[in-house]
Amino acid sequence: LDSCVPAFVAVCVTCRLLELLAHWLEVHSSLMDIKEDPQPRQNAYQVYHPILSWDADAVVKVEELIARLYWQLQFHALPTVCAVISGTTYAPEIGSVAVMASCVASVGCGGSVLAGLLAGCSVAYLSKRALFACIKLNVPATMTNVLNAGGVGCAVALALSMTGIVGCLAEFGNLLRNLVRLTFLIPNPPGATPLPGLGFLLGIVFCYGSKVGWYHSVFLPIILIEMERGEGSILGAVDECTLCLVSAGICLGNIVTAPLTVSSVHITNSDVAISKRGLKINLLCGDFIEAAYPFMERSYVVNVFAYLASGISTELLLHHRPENVLSSAYIPVGLSIVLAQDMKRMASACSAAFSISFVGFVLGNIVGRRLDTKGKKE
């Protein structure tokens, strides 16, 4: 799944932009005062592109186009990507045949990226066996490609659909999403909240897990399964706050306090350079959280405030309706806020993570300077 991250993020952003566009069209159509023109003036381009001719019928047509595209992105784009990546990974020697067969097989995997991965693995295994059989039986090259690229793909799609495997995997994805988003803790009445303090604990675990290797082995696969329907992820929002923005706050603190540094804090010119790069990449690309790790390990105060920032920001995300703050890392922080339905709460969590970690680094620098001064006097 890790190899598919670019497609997941792109589909998530596109679906959110389509939602915003559809909402704008709905508001725009309700506010439009359509005036009848006895002699409407439209050029040929406007006739064939209704989005340029703002009448009621054109708005409806555009909304229908958006709905169809949204549905395709939600249910077919990501399973297809996963099937192709899986197929070409396990059968790289057959090249484009694996790509074609995986694309065909993914038709039966709508709505489940796990089914897409299974389809790709099945295609890789069966295509190699079919190719060997064709060679043994002296089947011509064109027929061999037809059987492998088309026949194997169709067979896998039929097998997954008819056996109900796709439905089971899709249901497993739904259960995982409900578990991660704490839906089972939220009663029916609106305004009900999950258990207080649970978000704080999750933020600390997320921050710690990123240091010990849990991110790519545990967190990221769950994030991608959560995003399989073109939505954001609650763990993606946690990722953005507890890792990217905490790291950005520490990097900014390093840059700001560098002129005041002393030997006990060990801030060098290379530290400042890596902090500038880390700040830029974390804010604009949602990545490079490793830039803050050395500074967290050097100072107990900075480390504690980093965990505190992670816990508080995650508590803000989860304390009320986590499904309203689904988002993602790997994108600019502003776009990460736009992905969330509740932009204000997402912005508050991002601000808390960034500011608390920044203040923690500044305090850590002050404590370091005082300890250094005290040591010199003694």
N, C-alpha and C positions, 0 to 999 in steps of 0.2 A: 504493500500500500504506500510506502514512503515515496516510491518513484512517481506516484500519481498525484502528489501534493499540488503541483502547478495547475492541473486540470480541476481539482476540487476547489481551489481558491478562486480560479477564474469563473467557474460555473456559479459558485456562491455569490460572487460580486455581480455577475450578470443577472442572475435571478432577482437579486435585491433591486438593481437598477430598473429591471422590468416592472417590479412591483411599484416602485415610485413613479415610473412613467404611466402605468395604468391608473394609479391614483390621481395623478395630475390630469390625465385625459378625462377621468370621471368628473372631477371638479370643473375642468374647463368646459366640458359639454353641458354641465348643469348651469353654468353662468353665461354661456354664449347666447347672444340675442341674434338669432338667424333672421336675416332680412332677405326677403324674396327679391331677386333681381330678374326682371323680365327678360333681360338679355345677358345671361352670365358669360363672363369672359374667362375662358380657360384655355391654356395652351395644351398641346398634345402631351407634354410631360406631366401636367397636372391630371389629365384624364387617366393616365395609366399609373399614377402615383397619388392615391387618394389622400395621403398624409399632408399633401400640399394644398388641398382644397378643403378648408375647414368648414364642412357642413356636418350635420348630424350623422348622415350615412357614412361619411369618411371616418368619423371618430369610431363608429361601431366596427368598421372594417379593420381599423388599426388595432382596436381592442381584441378582435378575434385573432389577428396575426400574433399579437403579444401572447395571448392565451395558448395558442398552438406551440409557439416557440418555448414558452415557459414549461409546458408539459413535456416537451421533448428533452429539455435540459434537466428537468426533475427526474424523469424515469429512465431515460435511455443513454444520455451522454456519458455519465460516469461509469455505469456498468460496462459500456463499450470500451472505454479507456482502460479499465481494469482488466478486461478480457484480453485486449491487445497486448498490454504490458506483460501480463502473465504468460500468454502464449509465446511471445517472442523471447521471454526470459528463459523458459524451459525448453524451447526448440529454436535456438538462434540459427541453427544450421540450415533450416528450410526457408528462412527469410520471409519474402512477401507472401508465401503460401500460408504461413502461420498468421500473418496479419489479416489476410482475407478470410480464412477460416474462423478466426477469433471474432471478426466483425459480424459474420453471419451467425455464429453461435450466440453472440450477445443479444440477438433479437429476442431470445427466450428468457432473458435475465432482467427484464424491466423492473426497476425499483430496488434492486439489491446489488451492491458492489461485491458482496461476498459470493453471490452467484456468478458475477462476472469473473472473479478470480478463479472459481471452480471451473467455469467454462473454458477459460484460457488454459488451465492445467490439463483439462480433458482433451482439448484440441491438440496441445503439444504432444501428449502421449499417443493419441490415436493417429495423428498425422504421420508421425515417424513410423508407426507400425504399418499404416496403409501404404506409405511410400516404399517400404521394404517389400511388401507383398506385390506391389505393382512392378517393381524391378524383377522380382523372382518370376513373375508371370509374363514378362516381356510386354507389358502394357505400354502403348505409345505415350510420348511425353505429354501431349495435349490432354489425353484422357486421364493421365496420372494427375495433372494439375486440377482437372475438373473434379476428380474424385476426392482429392485432398483438400483443395481450397473451398469447394462448394459442398461436396457430399459429407465430409466430416463435420463441417460447420453446421449444416442442416440437421445431421443426426444428433449432434450434441444439443442443439437448441430444442429439438423435439423431446429428447430424453429428459432434459431438465424441466421442461414445461409439463410433460405428461406425468412424471413421477411426483410432482408436487414439491420438489426440492427447492425450487425458487421461492415458493410461498413460505416454506419453513424458514429459509434464510432471511427473507424479508421480515417475517414476524420476529425473528431473533434480533434483527436490527432495530425494530420498533421497541422491543423490550429493553434493549440496551440504552436507547435514547431516553425512554421513560425513567430508567434507573439513574442515568447520569444527570438528567434534568430535575430529579427529585419529584417527579410528578406524583409518585405514590404517596408522598408526604403531604400533598396539597389537597385538602377536602374540596367539596364542590362549591361552597360559598365563595364568591369573589372577595379578594382581599386577604384570604388565608395565606399564611406564610410557612415556609419550612422551619425545621428546628433551628432556633437561634444558636449561633456559635458553630454550626456545621460548616458554613462557608469559611470561617476563620481557620478551622482545622484543615479544610481542603486546600486552602491557599498555602499553608505551611508545608503540607505534604507535597504539593506541586513544586514548590521552590526547592525543597530538599531532594525530591526525586530527580529533578533536572541535573543535580550535581552528581548523583550516583548512578546515572545511566538508565533511569526509568522512562525518560522522555520518548525516545525512539522505540523502545520495546513495549511500552504500556500506553502512555498518554496519547501519542500521535495516532496509533491505530484506532483508538476509541474516538478521537476527534474526527477522523476521516469517516468512520462508520456513521457518526452522528451527522455528518454533512452529506450523506449519500443522496439525499433528496433535494439538493441545491440550497439547503438552509445553512445558516451559520451554526456554530457549536457553542454550548455553554463552556466547555473546557477550552475551546478556542478563545473565548473572551477571557477566561482565567489565564491562559497562556499569554495573551497580550498584556494583561495587567501585571501578573506576578513575575514574569520573566522579562519581557521586552521593556516595559516602562520602569520597572525597578532597576534594571540594568542602565537604562537611559538616565535615570535620576542620579545614580552613583557616578556615571561618567561625567555628568554636568557638574556634580560636586567636586570631582577631581579637577576639572578644568578651572572652576571658580577659585578653589582654595590652593591651587598650585603655587601662586606667588607667595603664599604664607607658609609654605611647607617647611618642615624641619627634618632632620635626619631620622627621627623615630618613625615618621610616617612613610619614608622611603618613596616619595613621588619623584620620578625622574622625567626627563624630557620625553623619553619613549613612552612612559605612562600617559603623559598628556596627549601625545600623538594618537595612541591607541584609544584613549577616551574620546577624542574628537571624532575619530572614525566610528567608534561604537555608538556615540550619541546620534550621529547622522543616520547610520544604518538602522538602529533600533526605532527611531522615529519615522523614517521614511520607507523602510523596507520590512519592519517587524521581525528582525532577525539579529544575530550576533550578540546573544545574551552572554556569551562566554567572556565578553570584554570586562564584565564586572567581577568575575569570580576571583581574580587575584587580589583585588582590593577588599573583598569580603573576607578573605582568609587572613589578611594582614591585620585587620582591626575587629575586635570583638564587638565594638559599638556599631560599626557599619553592618556587620553580619546580623546582629539582633534587629536593627532597624529594617534591614531588607526582609527578614521574616515577618516583622510587624507590618510592613507595607503590603506584603503578599496576603497576609491574613485579613487585614482590614478591607483591602480592595475586593477580595473574593467574597467577604461577608456582604459588602454593598451589592454585589451582583446577585447573590443567592438569597438575600433576606426576604425578597418578595418577587414571586413570579419569575423564576429563572428563564423561562421560555421567551421572555420579552427582551432579553439581552444576549441573544445568540450572535456571535461574531467570530472573528478569526484573526490570527497573527499573519505574518508574511505579507502584509500590506501596510500602507501609511496609516498612522494612528488616526488621522481624520476619517479615512475611509472605514477603518475598523469601527469607529463610533457610528457612522452612517448605516452600517450593516445591521445594527441593533434596532429593534422596534422602539425600545425606550432609550432614545439617544441621551437624554439627560442623565439617567442613572449610569449608563456606560461611560459617559464623559466624567461623571463624578468619581467612578471607580478608577478610571485612568489617571485622573488628577491626584487622587489619594496615593496611588502606587508611586507616581513620579515624585510628588512633593515629599512624602515621608522618607523615601530612600535618599533624596537629596539632602534633607535636613539631617538625616542620620550620618551621612558622610561628613557634613560640615561639623557636626558635634564630635564625630570621631577624630577629625583633624584637630579640633580645639583640645580635646582630651589628650591627644598625642603630644601636642605642643607643651601642654602644662606638665605632663609627665617627664618630657625631655628637659624642660627648664628646671624642674625639681631635681632630676638626676644630676644635672650639671652643678647645681648649688651644693649638693651633698659631696 
